[in-house]
Amino acid sequence: MLFRKQMEPRCEYCANGEEIEEGRILCIKRGVSTPGDHCRSFVYDPFCRQPKFAAKPDFSALKEEDFSLEVPDEPSSGQD
């Protein structure tokens, strides 16, 4: 969740840190660190958080009839 009360502390979304390049955070308390590090000075900043996007679905295996609303004919059971 993006706005939980108890957020796992990570430099990646701390108000004291700023990303200087991919995989490196410049912290005003600890200096250069990795996004997975944390310290006692952690302050959650929701604007630093970049949510993970879901993978796009693969529609290549679907056929045209999968999108049809027609019901296929049922075979008769011979009981009338």
C-alpha positions in Angstrom: 0.0 0.0 0.0 1.1 3.5 -0.7 -0.1 5.2 2.4 0.2 2.7 5.2 0.7 3.9 8.8 3.8 1.6 9.4 5.9 1.8 6.3 9.0 -0.4 6.0 12.0 2.0 6.3 14.0 2.3 3.1 16.2 5.1 1.8 14.4 4.7 -1.5 11.4 6.7 -0.2 12.8 8.7 2.7 12.4 12.5 3.0 16.1 12.8 4.0 17.4 11.2 0.8 17.6 12.1 -2.9 18.4 9.8 -5.8 21.6 10.9 -7.5 21.8 8.0 -10.0 20.2 4.6 -10.5 20.8 2.6 -7.4 22.4 5.3 -5.3 20.8 7.7 -2.8 22.4 10.8 -1.3 21.2 11.1 2.3 21.6 14.2 4.4 22.3 12.0 7.5 24.4 9.2 6.1 25.8 10.3 2.8 25.7 8.0 -0.2 23.7 4.7 0.3 21.7 2.2 -1.6 17.9 2.3 -1.9 17.4 -0.7 0.4 19.3 0.8 3.3 17.7 2.6 6.2 18.5 4.4 9.5 16.9 5.8 12.6 16.3 9.1 10.8 13.8 7.6 8.4 10.9 9.9 7.5 8.4 8.5 5.0 7.8 10.8 1.9 5.0 9.4 -0.3 6.2 11.6 -3.2 9.5 9.7 -3.4 7.7 6.4 -3.7 7.3 5.0 -7.3 4.7 2.3 -7.3 5.3 -0.8 -9.3 3.1 -1.3 -12.3 1.4 -4.5 -13.2 2.6 -6.5 -16.2 0.7 -6.0 -19.4 -1.5 -8.9 -20.3 -0.6 -11.0 -23.3 -3.6 -11.1 -25.7 -1.8 -13.0 -28.5 -3.1 -16.4 -27.4 -6.8 -15.2 -27.6 -8.9 -15.8 -30.7 -11.7 -13.7 -32.2 -14.4 -16.0 -30.8 -13.2 -15.4 -27.3 -14.6 -11.9 -27.7 -18.0 -13.0 -29.1 -21.2 -12.9 -27.0 -22.8 -15.8 -29.0 -23.4 -19.0 -27.1 -22.1 -22.1 -29.0 -24.7 -24.7 -30.0 -25.1 -27.5 -27.4 -25.3 -31.0 -28.7 -28.7 -32.5 -28.2 -28.8 -35.3 -25.6 -31.7 -37.1 -27.4 -34.1 -36.6 -24.5 -37.2 -34.7 -25.5 
